[in-house]
Amino acid sequence: MSNTLAHQIDYARSQNGTDVYVLKTPTKDVVTCMMAFEGAGTYASYSAQSVVSVFADLLPSGTTTRKKKEVLDVFESLGAKVTISHSGAHLLVTLASQQVYFLEAFELLLEVLTDFVMTQDEFKASWSRIKTMYQHAKEDTRTQALLALRQAMYLKGHPHWLPSTKKSLQEIEAVTKNEVHTFHKNTFSSIGSLVCVVGDVQPKKIMQSLQTLVETLPVRPPFAVPKLHIERTNMTASKEDVVTIKNKFNVDTFVGIPLGITRDDTDFQALQVGVSILGASSSSRLFATLRTKRNLTYGSYATLDSFSTGYPGYLSALAIFPNDVYERGRPILEETIQTFVEKGVRPKELEEHKEELMGKFNISLSTTVGMCSVLFGVLLNGKPVSYIDEYADNISALSSQRLNNVIKKHVDFSLAKTRAAGAITKEGTPV
């Protein structure tokens, strides 16, 4: 069918190995570009995570011919916005621009990424910001509950294990300017890089220009992936534990269940639907039970987490309790999840959430940024672009019987771990 989204997307692999995708949308005068480079997250060693954070904070940087202030001034004069982040296995770069200035802004962005230069003062400023972020994280209830959960589910060496904030602070103290330069050199390669351009463009016309520009990305060997051990799950950690942080008014509480499924599994999309019913919105099981019916929590949600790197991830549920409600709320949080796992979902419940999911999906495709995000996410997850066109039919065809079989097959509540952080004791009473 020529009217499918897949048939509207132009694709080309440049001579240096960069994959480029272009999609024209009805929106006028706006273009969004998203780029991914392997080298962050699980592609970096644990000790390098602070280096990644400092590097991302430094961008957009200066170059050998332009100081950082000049680079920022040019982006501003072009009405272009650059955002840098890192998650999963990639360093992610987003460029939003007016259509008339897009290629000029894109060329400057590539210059910044390939000809990265930083002064000692710029390095120290970024280093200081990341250090401050870690220092604040020591008092952040959600961060500390999440770190405790990851360490309760996984052992060091597993791709989802995370170091303590104390360890991260020790790492940031040791980060040097030279390490940041080395990370840049190892990361920005055309091999494995991805570029998505969506908006008011003429795909055939702009593709040639994009391919010429991305040729400036150097060709380097694929990033060396550190040895990881997905078998290192933590089977000895206690079922429940608390991180006490004084002078807090809420308790962030996570329940995590390690899973053996990956995004490539044919059951993954169905499991996504199930977890959406459990906790994706204010109409989900968790929110309805803990907030709407019992007024025990400020909010409660569930998601499938840490699947973007190709490894099996985990089911994550979060509830935010007032300090004096935690003891009553935690068992109900766990019970709601256990009931979901063991009894599944009702047919009517599934049909109602199908409508909600399709509504959210259609809204996400209604803007240039949203469309680019969907396409970019599908490609990063190793799916064909046809996945977007097939999404609605796949969701519509899902039956409650199949969904419940998927939940029972892949989710084992006996593996659940609960970790909370806030102004409560190990026993759960307010400090």
LOBAVEX-755768 format. One record per residue (C-alpha): y, z, x; residue number from 1. Coordinates in pm, whole numbers, plus 50000, padded with zeros to 5 digits. Each point is the difference from the previous one (the first is absolute). Layout:
N
{north: Y	up: Z	east: X	num: NUM} .
...
END
This chain:
431
{north: 50000	up: 50000	east: 50000	num: 1} .
{north: 50324	up: 49883	east: 50157	num: 2} .
{north: 50208	up: 50268	east: 49826	num: 3} .
{north: 49818	up: 50290	east: 50165	num: 4} .
{north: 50191	up: 50207	east: 50250	num: 5} .
{north: 49755	up: 49907	east: 50275	num: 6} .
{north: 50092	up: 49632	east: 49959	num: 7} .
{north: 50371	up: 50079	east: 50028	num: 8} .
{north: 49967	up: 50169	east: 50339	num: 9} .
{north: 50041	up: 49794	east: 50315	num: 10} .
{north: 49806	up: 50114	east: 50305	num: 11} .
{north: 49995	up: 49893	east: 50363	num: 12} .
{north: 49876	up: 50149	east: 50325	num: 13} .
{north: 50242	up: 49933	east: 50283	num: 14} .
{north: 49878	up: 49881	east: 50338	num: 15} .
{north: 50031	up: 50352	east: 50140	num: 16} .
{north: 49780	up: 50147	east: 49726	num: 17} .
{north: 50260	up: 50144	east: 49761	num: 18} .
{north: 49901	up: 49972	east: 49633	num: 19} .
{north: 50295	up: 49896	east: 49782	num: 20} .
{north: 50004	up: 50008	east: 49618	num: 21} .
{north: 50288	up: 49873	east: 49786	num: 22} .
{north: 50051	up: 50034	east: 49624	num: 23} .
{north: 50293	up: 49877	east: 49791	num: 24} .
{north: 50108	up: 50222	east: 49710	num: 25} .
{north: 50252	up: 49939	east: 49717	num: 26} .
{north: 50237	up: 50264	east: 50139	num: 27} .
{north: 50313	up: 49839	east: 50142	num: 28} .
{north: 50170	up: 50066	east: 50335	num: 29} .
{north: 49758	up: 50271	east: 50119	num: 30} .
{north: 49721	up: 49988	east: 50258	num: 31} .
{north: 49761	up: 50277	east: 50106	num: 32} .
{north: 49792	up: 49977	east: 50316	num: 33} .
{north: 49725	up: 50240	east: 50102	num: 34} .
{north: 49830	up: 49997	east: 50339	num: 35} .
{north: 49704	up: 50191	east: 50141	num: 36} .
{north: 49893	up: 50056	east: 50359	num: 37} .
{north: 49680	up: 50173	east: 50105	num: 38} .
{north: 50044	up: 50304	east: 50217	num: 39} .
{north: 50092	up: 50305	east: 49792	num: 40} .
{north: 49786	up: 50255	east: 49821	num: 41} .
{north: 49633	up: 49975	east: 50090	num: 42} .
{north: 50075	up: 49730	east: 50257	num: 43} .
{north: 50190	up: 50256	east: 50204	num: 44} .
{north: 49843	up: 50303	east: 50163	num: 45} .
{north: 50081	up: 50338	east: 49849	num: 46} .
{north: 50235	up: 50080	east: 50287	num: 47} .
{north: 50190	up: 49675	east: 49938	num: 48} .
{north: 50104	up: 50076	east: 49643	num: 49} .
{north: 50322	up: 50164	east: 50117	num: 50} .
{north: 50073	up: 49692	east: 50211	num: 51} .
{north: 49959	up: 49781	east: 49691	num: 52} .
{north: 50240	up: 50223	east: 49805	num: 53} .
{north: 50266	up: 49992	east: 50272	num: 54} .
{north: 49968	up: 49624	east: 50036	num: 55} .
{north: 50033	up: 49939	east: 49626	num: 56} .
{north: 50308	up: 50223	east: 49991	num: 57} .
{north: 50162	up: 49798	east: 50280	num: 58} .
{north: 49984	up: 49674	east: 49805	num: 59} .
{north: 50205	up: 49791	east: 49950	num: 60} .
{north: 50073	up: 50030	east: 50371	num: 61} .
{north: 50218	up: 49819	east: 50245	num: 62} .
{north: 49881	up: 49701	east: 50202	num: 63} .
{north: 50070	up: 49868	east: 50348	num: 64} .
{north: 50300	up: 49808	east: 49864	num: 65} .
{north: 50121	up: 50233	east: 49721	num: 66} .
{north: 50066	up: 50370	east: 49980	num: 67} .
{north: 49852	up: 50191	east: 49708	num: 68} .
{north: 50339	up: 50037	east: 49830	num: 69} .
{north: 50052	up: 49625	east: 50011	num: 70} .
{north: 49653	up: 49940	east: 49852	num: 71} .
{north: 50071	up: 50243	east: 49716	num: 72} .
{north: 50342	up: 49846	east: 49940	num: 73} .
{north: 49852	up: 49649	east: 49977	num: 74} .
{north: 49734	up: 50111	east: 49753	num: 75} .
{north: 50271	up: 50166	east: 49792	num: 76} .
{north: 50223	up: 49691	east: 50010	num: 77} .
{north: 49706	up: 49793	east: 49876	num: 78} .
{north: 49935	up: 50243	east: 49717	num: 79} .
{north: 49652	up: 50057	east: 50142	num: 80} .
{north: 49806	up: 50325	east: 49987	num: 81} .
{north: 49718	up: 50078	east: 50245	num: 82} .
{north: 49745	up: 50276	east: 49936	num: 83} .
{north: 49737	up: 50113	east: 50249	num: 84} .
{north: 49697	up: 50214	east: 49918	num: 85} .
{north: 49645	up: 50056	east: 50118	num: 86} .
{north: 49687	up: 50084	east: 49810	num: 87} .
{north: 49632	up: 49922	east: 50007	num: 88} .
{north: 49945	up: 49771	east: 50296	num: 89} .
{north: 50330	up: 49813	east: 50005	num: 90} .
{north: 50364	up: 50018	east: 50090	num: 91} .
{north: 50182	up: 49864	east: 49694	num: 92} .
{north: 50335	up: 49821	east: 50000	num: 93} .
{north: 50193	up: 49904	east: 49686	num: 94} .
{north: 50305	up: 49773	east: 49988	num: 95} .
{north: 50204	up: 49957	east: 49681	num: 96} .
{north: 50269	up: 49735	east: 50011	num: 97} .
{north: 50213	up: 49756	east: 49807	num: 98} .
{north: 49839	up: 49658	east: 49987	num: 99} .
{north: 50283	up: 49826	east: 50185	num: 100} .
{north: 49974	up: 50233	east: 50301	num: 101} .
{north: 49627	up: 50064	east: 50002	num: 102} .
{north: 49895	up: 49777	east: 50291	num: 103} .
{north: 50285	up: 50130	east: 50215	num: 104} .
{north: 49902	up: 50360	east: 49924	num: 105} .
{north: 49631	up: 49922	east: 50057	num: 106} .
{north: 50075	up: 49844	east: 50338	num: 107} .
{north: 50199	up: 50306	east: 50104	num: 108} .
{north: 49720	up: 50229	east: 49883	num: 109} .
{north: 49747	up: 49812	east: 50212	num: 110} .
{north: 50237	up: 50024	east: 50296	num: 111} .
{north: 50014	up: 50377	east: 49952	num: 112} .
{north: 49622	up: 50031	east: 49968	num: 113} .
{north: 49918	up: 49787	east: 50303	num: 114} .
{north: 50291	up: 50085	east: 50230	num: 115} .
{north: 50010	up: 50375	east: 49937	num: 116} .
{north: 50248	up: 50198	east: 50213	num: 117} .
{north: 50100	up: 50365	east: 49971	num: 118} .
{north: 50236	up: 50218	east: 50196	num: 119} .
{north: 49913	up: 50351	east: 50112	num: 120} .
{north: 50245	up: 50142	east: 49745	num: 121} .
{north: 49841	up: 49797	east: 49719	num: 122} .
{north: 49654	up: 50119	east: 50104	num: 123} .
{north: 50110	up: 50364	east: 50007	num: 124} .
{north: 50165	up: 49970	east: 49658	num: 125} .
{north: 49684	up: 49858	east: 49840	num: 126} .
{north: 49782	up: 50248	east: 50188	num: 127} .
{north: 50215	up: 50283	east: 49868	num: 128} .
{north: 49981	up: 49874	east: 49640	num: 129} .
{north: 49620	up: 49981	east: 50010	num: 130} .
{north: 49976	up: 50344	east: 50159	num: 131} .
{north: 50224	up: 50140	east: 49726	num: 132} .
{north: 49779	up: 49832	east: 49739	num: 133} .
{north: 49693	up: 50175	east: 50144	num: 134} .
{north: 50184	up: 50333	east: 50010	num: 135} .
{north: 50089	up: 49966	east: 49632	num: 136} .
{north: 49638	up: 49903	east: 49927	num: 137} .
{north: 49888	up: 50347	east: 50111	num: 138} .
{north: 50169	up: 50140	east: 49689	num: 139} .
{north: 49909	up: 49717	east: 49764	num: 140} .
{north: 49732	up: 50117	east: 49758	num: 141} .
{north: 49870	up: 49655	east: 49914	num: 142} .
{north: 49973	up: 49889	east: 50361	num: 143} .
{north: 49817	up: 50315	east: 50104	num: 144} .
{north: 49762	up: 49987	east: 49703	num: 145} .
{north: 49920	up: 49637	east: 50080	num: 146} .
{north: 49938	up: 50069	east: 50369	num: 147} .
{north: 49771	up: 50288	east: 49906	num: 148} .
{north: 49813	up: 49777	east: 49756	num: 149} .
{north: 49944	up: 49721	east: 50254	num: 150} .
{north: 49869	up: 50249	east: 50255	num: 151} .
{north: 49775	up: 50157	east: 49738	num: 152} .
{north: 49846	up: 49663	east: 49912	num: 153} .
{north: 49985	up: 49836	east: 50343	num: 154} .
{north: 49943	up: 50086	east: 50365	num: 155} .
{north: 50206	up: 49876	east: 50294	num: 156} .
{north: 49900	up: 49645	east: 50083	num: 157} .
{north: 49980	up: 49895	east: 49636	num: 158} .
{north: 50272	up: 49746	east: 49907	num: 159} .
{north: 50137	up: 50231	east: 49728	num: 160} .
{north: 50014	up: 50321	east: 50202	num: 161} .
{north: 50356	up: 50117	east: 50065	num: 162} .
{north: 50133	up: 50234	east: 50270	num: 163} .
{north: 50192	up: 50314	east: 49912	num: 164} .
{north: 50379	up: 50002	east: 49996	num: 165} .
{north: 49989	up: 50226	east: 50305	num: 166} .
{north: 49799	up: 49736	east: 50185	num: 167} .
{north: 50239	up: 49725	east: 49889	num: 168} .
{north: 50293	up: 50201	east: 50135	num: 169} .
{north: 49821	up: 50033	east: 50333	num: 170} .
{north: 49945	up: 49624	east: 50002	num: 171} .
{north: 50362	up: 49915	east: 49923	num: 172} .
{north: 50115	up: 50223	east: 50286	num: 173} .
{north: 49797	up: 49784	east: 50238	num: 174} .
{north: 50110	up: 49658	east: 49869	num: 175} .
{north: 50189	up: 49792	east: 50255	num: 176} .
{north: 50221	up: 49694	east: 49978	num: 177} .
{north: 49745	up: 49806	east: 50203	num: 178} .
{north: 49725	up: 50078	east: 49747	num: 179} .
{north: 50214	up: 49856	east: 49721	num: 180} .
{north: 50054	up: 49681	east: 50201	num: 181} .
{north: 49626	up: 49975	east: 50064	num: 182} .
{north: 49924	up: 50044	east: 49631	num: 183} .
{north: 50245	up: 49721	east: 49916	num: 184} .
{north: 49840	up: 49768	east: 50252	num: 185} .
{north: 49652	up: 50069	east: 49864	num: 186} .
{north: 50093	up: 49976	east: 49632	num: 187} .
{north: 50219	up: 49695	east: 49949	num: 188} .
{north: 49754	up: 49718	east: 50032	num: 189} .
{north: 49958	up: 49692	east: 49786	num: 190} .
{north: 49625	up: 50063	east: 49986	num: 191} .
{north: 49924	up: 50184	east: 49678	num: 192} .
{north: 50361	up: 49994	east: 49881	num: 193} .
{north: 50090	up: 49922	east: 49639	num: 194} .
{north: 50322	up: 49866	east: 49847	num: 195} .
{north: 50064	up: 49977	east: 49623	num: 196} .
{north: 50318	up: 49841	east: 49866	num: 197} .
{north: 50071	up: 50017	east: 49626	num: 198} .
{north: 50308	up: 49903	east: 49801	num: 199} .
{north: 50251	up: 49720	east: 49954	num: 200} .
{north: 49851	up: 49759	east: 50254	num: 201} .
{north: 49861	up: 49649	east: 50017	num: 202} .
{north: 49652	up: 50071	east: 50145	num: 203} .
{north: 49933	up: 49662	east: 50160	num: 204} .
{north: 50345	up: 49988	east: 50155	num: 205} .
{north: 50020	up: 50356	east: 50128	num: 206} .
{north: 49643	up: 50013	east: 50131	num: 207} .
{north: 50082	up: 49771	east: 50291	num: 208} .
{north: 50298	up: 50216	east: 50098	num: 209} .
{north: 49795	up: 50319	east: 49974	num: 210} .
{north: 49722	up: 49861	east: 50216	num: 211} .
{north: 50249	up: 49898	east: 50266	num: 212} .
{north: 50161	up: 50344	east: 50000	num: 213} .
{north: 49676	up: 50203	east: 50010	num: 214} .
{north: 49895	up: 49804	east: 50308	num: 215} .
{north: 50229	up: 50240	east: 50189	num: 216} .
{north: 49741	up: 50274	east: 49944	num: 217} .
{north: 49799	up: 50034	east: 50322	num: 218} .
{north: 49630	up: 49920	east: 50006	num: 219} .
{north: 49816	up: 50305	east: 50127	num: 220} .
{north: 49637	up: 50112	east: 49976	num: 221} .
{north: 49908	up: 50189	east: 49681	num: 222} .
{north: 50097	up: 50366	east: 50001	num: 223} .
{north: 49727	up: 50221	east: 50144	num: 224} .
{north: 49871	up: 50225	east: 49723	num: 225} .
{north: 49909	up: 50351	east: 50118	num: 226} .
{north: 49646	up: 50115	east: 49936	num: 227} .
{north: 49978	up: 50168	east: 49662	num: 228} .
{north: 49714	up: 50175	east: 49826	num: 229} .
{north: 49980	up: 49969	east: 49622	num: 230} .
{north: 49692	up: 50222	east: 49999	num: 231} .
{north: 50208	up: 50300	east: 50109	num: 232} .
{north: 50045	up: 50166	east: 49662	num: 233} .
{north: 50051	up: 50374	east: 49996	num: 234} .
{north: 49700	up: 50157	east: 49825	num: 235} .
{north: 50067	up: 50359	east: 50109	num: 236} .
{north: 50358	up: 50061	east: 49885	num: 237} .
{north: 50049	up: 50239	east: 49710	num: 238} .
{north: 50039	up: 49861	east: 49650	num: 239} .
{north: 50342	up: 50158	east: 49956	num: 240} .
{north: 50273	up: 50130	east: 50227	num: 241} .
{north: 50371	up: 50079	east: 49999	num: 242} .
{north: 50281	up: 49942	east: 50249	num: 243} .
{north: 50253	up: 50278	east: 49947	num: 244} .
{north: 50364	up: 49891	east: 50034	num: 245} .
{north: 50248	up: 50268	east: 49898	num: 246} .
{north: 50316	up: 49954	east: 49795	num: 247} .
{north: 49867	up: 49708	east: 49796	num: 248} .
{north: 50014	up: 49971	east: 49622	num: 249} .
{north: 49709	up: 49762	east: 49947	num: 250} .
{north: 49645	up: 49955	east: 50122	num: 251} .
{north: 49889	up: 49647	east: 50083	num: 252} .
{north: 49627	up: 49979	east: 49935	num: 253} .
{north: 49775	up: 49713	east: 50104	num: 254} .
{north: 49641	up: 49934	east: 49901	num: 255} .
{north: 49832	up: 49735	east: 50214	num: 256} .
{north: 49659	up: 49835	east: 49971	num: 257} .
{north: 49884	up: 49778	east: 50290	num: 258} .
{north: 49855	up: 49670	east: 49879	num: 259} .
{north: 49764	up: 49747	east: 50153	num: 260} .
{north: 50154	up: 49696	east: 49832	num: 261} .
{north: 50243	up: 49754	east: 50164	num: 262} .
{north: 50248	up: 49754	east: 49851	num: 263} .
{north: 49749	up: 49720	east: 50055	num: 264} .
{north: 49747	up: 50156	east: 49763	num: 265} .
{north: 49963	up: 49821	east: 49666	num: 266} .
{north: 50037	up: 50338	east: 49826	num: 267} .
{north: 50334	up: 50084	east: 50161	num: 268} .
{north: 50228	up: 49854	east: 49734	num: 269} .
{north: 49807	up: 50176	east: 49724	num: 270} .
{north: 50028	up: 50329	east: 50188	num: 271} .
{north: 50375	up: 49943	east: 50030	num: 272} .
{north: 50020	up: 49972	east: 49622	num: 273} .
{north: 49802	up: 50322	east: 49962	num: 274} .
{north: 50222	up: 50196	east: 50236	num: 275} .
{north: 50302	up: 49857	east: 49820	num: 276} .
{north: 49867	up: 50154	east: 49679	num: 277} .
{north: 49951	up: 50327	east: 50183	num: 278} .
{north: 50348	up: 50026	east: 50145	num: 279} .
{north: 50229	up: 49698	east: 50034	num: 280} .
{north: 50264	up: 50089	east: 49742	num: 281} .
{north: 50128	up: 50248	east: 49744	num: 282} .
{north: 49736	up: 49874	east: 49755	num: 283} .
{north: 49713	up: 50068	east: 50241	num: 284} .
{north: 49739	up: 50275	east: 49971	num: 285} .
{north: 50147	up: 50227	east: 50264	num: 286} .
{north: 50358	up: 49986	east: 49876	num: 287} .
{north: 49898	up: 50030	east: 49635	num: 288} .
{north: 49775	up: 50300	east: 50069	num: 289} .
{north: 50202	up: 50193	east: 50256	num: 290} .
{north: 50354	up: 49915	east: 49895	num: 291} .
{north: 50015	up: 49880	east: 49639	num: 292} .
{north: 49736	up: 50226	east: 49844	num: 293} .
{north: 50004	up: 50310	east: 50220	num: 294} .
{north: 50338	up: 49989	east: 50173	num: 295} .
{north: 49847	up: 50116	east: 50328	num: 296} .
{north: 50150	up: 49750	east: 50241	num: 297} .
{north: 50315	up: 49808	east: 50082	num: 298} .
{north: 49782	up: 49689	east: 50033	num: 299} .
{north: 49647	up: 49892	east: 50086	num: 300} .
{north: 49878	up: 49663	east: 50126	num: 301} .
{north: 49698	up: 49830	east: 50156	num: 302} .
{north: 49953	up: 49697	east: 50220	num: 303} .
{north: 49759	up: 49826	east: 50234	num: 304} .
{north: 50132	up: 50065	east: 50349	num: 305} .
{north: 49954	up: 49862	east: 50354	num: 306} .
{north: 49821	up: 49675	east: 49920	num: 307} .
{north: 50250	up: 49762	east: 50160	num: 308} .
{north: 49829	up: 49995	east: 50340	num: 309} .
{north: 49665	up: 49876	east: 49870	num: 310} .
{north: 49830	up: 50337	east: 50036	num: 311} .
{north: 49868	up: 50205	east: 49707	num: 312} .
{north: 50277	up: 50220	east: 49861	num: 313} .
{north: 50009	up: 50292	east: 49762	num: 314} .
{north: 50097	up: 50104	east: 49649	num: 315} .
{north: 50314	up: 50212	east: 50017	num: 316} .
{north: 50138	up: 50214	east: 49718	num: 317} .
{north: 50324	up: 50198	east: 50020	num: 318} .
{north: 50141	up: 50273	east: 49778	num: 319} .
{north: 50327	up: 50186	east: 50054	num: 320} .
{north: 49978	up: 50356	east: 49868	num: 321} .
{north: 50257	up: 50279	east: 49978	num: 322} .
{north: 49895	up: 50283	east: 50232	num: 323} .
{north: 49895	up: 50233	east: 49719	num: 324} .
{north: 49796	up: 49730	east: 49824	num: 325} .
{north: 49786	up: 49879	east: 50291	num: 326} .
{north: 49711	up: 50240	east: 49933	num: 327} .
{north: 49970	up: 49878	east: 49640	num: 328} .
{north: 50079	up: 49636	east: 50071	num: 329} .
{north: 49772	up: 49923	east: 50293	num: 330} .
{north: 49669	up: 50052	east: 49813	num: 331} .
{north: 50121	up: 49779	east: 49715	num: 332} .
{north: 50103	up: 49730	east: 50247	num: 333} .
{north: 49653	up: 50006	east: 50154	num: 334} .
{north: 49828	up: 50017	east: 49661	num: 335} .
{north: 50193	up: 49697	east: 49871	num: 336} .
{north: 49893	up: 49796	east: 50302	num: 337} .
{north: 49639	up: 50115	east: 49973	num: 338} .
{north: 49986	up: 49907	east: 49631	num: 339} .
{north: 50139	up: 49657	east: 50082	num: 340} .
{north: 49735	up: 49947	east: 50267	num: 341} .
{north: 49706	up: 50128	east: 49799	num: 342} .
{north: 50086	up: 49877	east: 49648	num: 343} .
{north: 50213	up: 49696	east: 50074	num: 344} .
{north: 50255	up: 49841	east: 49767	num: 345} .
{north: 49997	up: 49922	east: 49630	num: 346} .
{north: 50016	up: 49638	east: 49875	num: 347} .
{north: 50327	up: 50059	east: 49814	num: 348} .
{north: 50149	up: 50170	east: 50306	num: 349} .
{north: 49911	up: 49700	east: 50215	num: 350} .
{north: 50153	up: 49749	east: 49758	num: 351} .
{north: 50326	up: 50196	east: 49983	num: 352} .
{north: 50025	up: 50010	east: 50378	num: 353} .
{north: 49922	up: 49630	east: 50030	num: 354} .
{north: 50319	up: 49931	east: 49806	num: 355} .
{north: 50194	up: 50236	east: 50225	num: 356} .
{north: 49859	up: 49845	east: 50318	num: 357} .
{north: 50077	up: 49647	east: 49887	num: 358} .
{north: 50352	up: 50099	east: 49900	num: 359} .
{north: 50066	up: 50150	east: 50343	num: 360} .
{north: 49847	up: 49698	east: 50172	num: 361} .
{north: 50214	up: 49753	east: 49807	num: 362} .
{north: 50313	up: 50204	east: 50074	num: 363} .
{north: 49914	up: 49998	east: 50371	num: 364} .
{north: 49995	up: 49619	east: 49991	num: 365} .
{north: 50338	up: 49975	east: 49828	num: 366} .
{north: 50216	up: 50048	east: 50311	num: 367} .
{north: 50009	up: 49832	east: 50339	num: 368} .
{north: 49931	up: 50326	east: 50182	num: 369} .
{north: 49719	up: 50086	east: 49760	num: 370} .
{north: 49837	up: 49659	east: 50029	num: 371} .
{north: 50025	up: 50009	east: 50378	num: 372} .
{north: 49851	up: 50350	east: 50008	num: 373} .
{north: 49704	up: 49895	east: 49785	num: 374} .
{north: 49928	up: 49688	east: 50206	num: 375} .
{north: 50048	up: 50187	east: 50327	num: 376} .
{north: 49772	up: 50284	east: 49890	num: 377} .
{north: 49725	up: 49762	east: 49888	num: 378} .
{north: 50009	up: 49818	east: 50334	num: 379} .
{north: 50007	up: 50320	east: 50207	num: 380} .
{north: 49694	up: 50118	east: 49812	num: 381} .
{north: 49815	up: 49684	east: 50095	num: 382} .
{north: 49990	up: 49853	east: 49650	num: 383} .
{north: 50063	up: 49633	east: 49911	num: 384} .
{north: 50322	up: 49923	east: 49814	num: 385} .
{north: 49787	up: 49908	east: 49698	num: 386} .
{north: 49939	up: 50375	east: 49962	num: 387} .
{north: 50343	up: 50025	east: 49833	num: 388} .
{north: 49910	up: 49739	east: 49737	num: 389} .
{north: 49661	up: 50159	east: 49935	num: 390} .
{north: 50133	up: 50355	east: 49965	num: 391} .
{north: 50071	up: 49988	east: 49626	num: 392} .
{north: 49663	up: 49847	east: 49912	num: 393} .
{north: 49814	up: 50249	east: 50217	num: 394} .
{north: 50174	up: 50296	east: 49840	num: 395} .
{north: 49950	up: 49863	east: 49650	num: 396} .
{north: 49627	up: 49946	east: 50055	num: 397} .
{north: 49934	up: 50353	east: 50128	num: 398} .
{north: 49787	up: 50207	east: 49761	num: 399} .
{north: 49987	up: 50378	east: 49983	num: 400} .
{north: 49627	up: 49990	east: 50073	num: 401} .
{north: 50048	up: 49810	east: 50325	num: 402} .
{north: 50297	up: 50215	east: 50097	num: 403} .
{north: 49806	up: 50322	east: 49946	num: 404} .
{north: 49708	up: 49865	east: 50202	num: 405} .
{north: 50242	up: 49919	east: 50283	num: 406} .
{north: 50150	up: 50351	east: 49992	num: 407} .
{north: 49659	up: 50167	east: 50008	num: 408} .
{north: 49880	up: 49770	east: 50277	num: 409} .
{north: 50290	up: 50051	east: 50237	num: 410} .
{north: 50154	up: 50343	east: 49928	num: 411} .
{north: 49812	up: 50321	east: 50084	num: 412} .
{north: 50192	up: 50306	east: 49884	num: 413} .
{north: 49786	up: 50228	east: 50218	num: 414} .
{north: 50194	up: 49860	east: 50299	num: 415} .
{north: 50337	up: 50104	east: 49856	num: 416} .
{north: 50235	up: 50210	east: 50213	num: 417} .
{north: 50312	up: 50178	east: 49873	num: 418} .
{north: 50295	up: 50083	east: 50221	num: 419} .
{north: 50328	up: 50158	east: 49890	num: 420} .
{north: 50324	up: 50089	east: 50177	num: 421} .
{north: 50277	up: 50228	east: 49879	num: 422} .
{north: 50117	up: 50360	east: 49972	num: 423} .
{north: 49658	up: 50135	east: 49906	num: 424} .
{north: 49734	up: 50199	east: 50182	num: 425} .
{north: 49653	up: 49876	east: 50089	num: 426} .
{north: 49888	up: 50159	east: 49674	num: 427} .
{north: 50258	up: 49800	east: 49805	num: 428} .
{north: 50242	up: 50278	east: 49906	num: 429} .
{north: 50376	up: 49952	east: 50054	num: 430} .
{north: 50138	up: 50132	east: 50329	num: 431} .
END
